[in-house]
Amino acid sequence: MPDGTIAGSAVPTAGNDALSAEDNKLVTLARSARARVGAVEGAAVRDQDGRTYNGATVSLPSLSVTALQLAVALAVSSGASSIEAAAVVTEASELDGAGHAAVRDLATGAPIHVAAPDATLLGTVTE
């Protein structure tokens, strides 16, 4: 995962609450993006109009972008002005700080669901 300048956020343990169908779709899209290229992470976001965008971690000698940063960038470049929800599929125990910050740039309270590669919900970051 790209090394962000912002510290990671602890992921609260998932409760018994099931994700909505729309949020499950985000996890599915994030898993797909990760698997398609064998990336460290995959992410997906839903904008204010219900459109979804997904991306995977990019780690090149000249460019490093987290999956969540890429998904947010794709949304913004398509005209999104707000994020309703996001999902990240990762093996990490915390949410990367740079991706977290990118979502918060557009939405201070949007839930960021963090799931394991098998789609098990690890928790949701709301701060």
C-alpha positions as CSV (number, residue, x, y, z in Angstrom):
1,M,0.0,0.0,0.0
2,P,1.3,3.5,-0.7
3,D,2.8,5.2,2.2
4,G,0.5,8.1,3.2
5,T,1.6,11.1,5.2
6,I,-1.6,10.8,7.3
7,A,-1.8,8.2,10.1
8,G,-4.2,5.3,9.6
9,S,-7.5,5.1,11.4
10,A,-8.4,2.2,13.6
11,V,-11.3,0.2,12.3
12,P,-14.0,-0.4,14.9
13,T,-15.1,-4.0,15.2
14,A,-18.2,-4.8,13.1
15,G,-21.3,-5.3,15.1
16,N,-24.2,-7.5,14.1
17,D,-25.6,-4.9,11.7
18,A,-25.8,-6.1,8.2
19,L,-24.8,-3.8,5.4
20,S,-27.5,-2.4,3.1
21,A,-27.7,-3.8,-0.4
22,E,-26.1,-0.6,-1.7
23,D,-23.2,-0.9,0.7
24,N,-22.8,-4.6,-0.1
25,K,-22.5,-3.6,-3.7
26,L,-19.6,-1.3,-2.8
27,V,-17.8,-4.2,-1.1
28,T,-18.4,-6.4,-4.1
29,L,-17.0,-3.7,-6.4
30,A,-14.0,-3.2,-4.2
31,R,-13.3,-7.0,-4.1
32,S,-13.5,-7.1,-7.9
33,A,-11.1,-4.2,-8.4
34,R,-8.6,-5.8,-6.0
35,A,-8.8,-9.2,-7.6
36,R,-8.7,-8.0,-11.2
37,V,-5.1,-6.8,-10.8
38,G,-4.0,-8.6,-7.7
39,A,-3.7,-5.4,-5.8
40,V,-3.0,-4.9,-2.1
41,E,-6.4,-3.2,-1.7
42,G,-9.6,-2.4,-3.6
43,A,-12.0,0.3,-2.9
44,A,-15.4,1.7,-4.1
45,V,-17.4,4.8,-3.4
46,R,-20.9,5.9,-4.0
47,D,-21.6,9.6,-4.9
48,Q,-24.5,11.9,-4.1
49,D,-26.4,10.6,-7.2
50,G,-25.9,6.9,-6.4
51,R,-23.1,6.4,-9.1
52,T,-20.3,4.1,-8.1
53,Y,-16.6,4.2,-8.8
54,N,-13.9,1.6,-7.9
55,G,-10.2,1.4,-8.0
56,A,-7.2,-0.6,-6.8
57,T,-3.9,0.3,-5.2
58,V,-1.4,1.8,-7.7
59,S,2.2,1.4,-6.8
60,L,4.6,2.6,-9.5
61,P,8.1,4.1,-9.2
62,S,6.7,7.5,-10.0
63,L,3.2,7.2,-8.6
64,S,1.6,5.7,-5.5
65,V,-2.1,6.0,-4.9
66,T,-4.2,4.1,-2.4
67,A,-7.3,2.3,-3.7
68,L,-9.6,4.6,-1.8
69,Q,-7.8,7.7,-3.1
70,L,-8.2,6.4,-6.6
71,A,-11.9,5.7,-6.2
72,V,-12.5,9.2,-4.8
73,A,-10.4,10.8,-7.6
74,L,-12.5,8.9,-10.2
75,A,-15.7,10.1,-8.6
76,V,-14.5,13.8,-8.5
77,S,-13.2,13.6,-12.0
78,S,-16.7,12.5,-13.1
79,G,-18.4,15.4,-11.4
80,A,-19.1,14.1,-7.9
81,S,-19.3,16.7,-5.2
82,S,-20.1,14.4,-2.3
83,I,-19.6,10.8,-1.2
84,E,-22.5,8.9,0.5
85,A,-20.4,5.8,1.4
86,A,-17.2,4.0,0.7
87,A,-15.8,0.5,1.1
88,V,-12.2,-0.9,1.2
89,V,-11.2,-4.5,0.9
90,T,-7.9,-5.1,2.6
91,E,-5.8,-7.4,4.7
92,A,-4.6,-4.5,6.8
93,S,-5.8,-3.9,10.4
94,E,-6.4,-0.2,9.9
95,L,-7.8,2.1,7.2
96,D,-5.0,4.0,5.4
97,G,-4.8,7.6,6.4
98,A,-4.5,9.1,2.9
99,G,-7.7,7.3,1.6
100,H,-9.6,8.2,4.8
101,A,-8.6,11.8,4.3
102,A,-9.7,11.7,0.6
103,V,-13.2,10.6,1.6
104,R,-13.4,13.2,4.4
105,D,-12.5,15.9,1.9
106,L,-16.0,15.3,0.3
107,A,-18.0,13.9,3.2
108,T,-17.3,14.3,6.9
109,G,-19.7,11.6,8.1
110,A,-19.9,9.1,5.2
111,P,-19.4,5.5,6.4
112,I,-16.2,3.8,5.2
113,H,-16.8,0.0,5.4
114,V,-13.6,-2.0,5.8
115,A,-13.8,-5.7,4.7
116,A,-11.5,-8.6,4.5
117,P,-10.7,-10.2,1.1
118,D,-13.4,-12.8,1.7
119,A,-16.0,-9.9,2.1
120,T,-16.3,-10.3,5.9
121,L,-17.0,-6.9,7.3
122,L,-14.2,-5.9,9.7
123,G,-15.8,-2.6,10.8
124,T,-17.0,0.8,9.7
125,V,-15.2,4.1,10.2
126,T,-17.6,7.0,10.6
127,E,-15.3,9.7,11.9
